[in-house]
Amino acid sequence: MKSVFPYPTLFGDIAFDIAAVTVDGTPLPYAQVSTSERTVALHRSGREHWTRATLHLKARLPESELAEAPFTDVTCLVVLTEKATNTRVTARLARTPGGDWHGTIDLGKDHHLRRATLTVHAIATVEGVAGRLVGSAEQDWYVDLRESTPIRRREIDIVEVDFRDGPHEWLRPFHEAPWIVETSADTPTVYLNTTAVEGLMEVLSAKGGSTAERVLRDMTAGLIAQDAWTAMFHTAISDLEVDEDGTPVMPSGWREAVIRTMLPDVLPGRQPTDALYDINERRTRGFGWSQLQSAIQYAAGRRSRVTRKLTNAVRTVDRTDKGVN
């Protein structure tokens, strides 16, 4: 949960990128660093056994605001964490004459297990108190030790189960549904019904296959993802806590990740705090809530890339009808 600070903080954005990665001194192939996905994939990094990955970073702080803000001793701090191992590593970035901040941070393989999160904080002396947090990057980077492809995975479980006769009695009323998204637990779960659509599980789990099978698998995955994004977003904003002046507080965990990912498409051009306040007002007071559903549907479809998947499906069907391979 995000804290409300009783002192001035930065309003402008803090952004950062990973410019390069080296593994035991050897550059990591560019294909394993994705700027769009903001993910580094270290599995099969060119060598089976490695000890240390060094991440080279470049950060940008709102310099014009810093020049006028009541801050002194500003420091740009990069933080690498992983919940699975309770690891936390920090490093300072150095400001260059051009205004950017550069530096490196090391990831020791023995100290991490699955997936580490990288973020940047601005620390300063405010009102005579040193070491105060005055700003943080809106978007994190992820370093995955188990993936060969830099894909930004979400913390979500997928469970295949028979809705009609399986072990989960609560699923039986939904026995005709091909899948259900459950978001009340600490980790969202997509339950895939193994008996609703004959052969669907085999298509989803298969590799390769015919053109029709690949299109079906891609479209189904997109529809599942769209339902998951919609359900997770509604859950994330359904029970927001508020501070003393009624401002909603950003939740933590996967709820925060979903909100921050969806907000730019739900309410474009708005700061996260303002957008969250607007959404909470609409939800609790009722005005404008129904109109917001179209934006939520659009945002979920964009994140799941349904339009592109549907376009590929239509083109494939058209080529098939014309006898073109």
Disulfide bonds with the S-S distance in Angstrom:
none
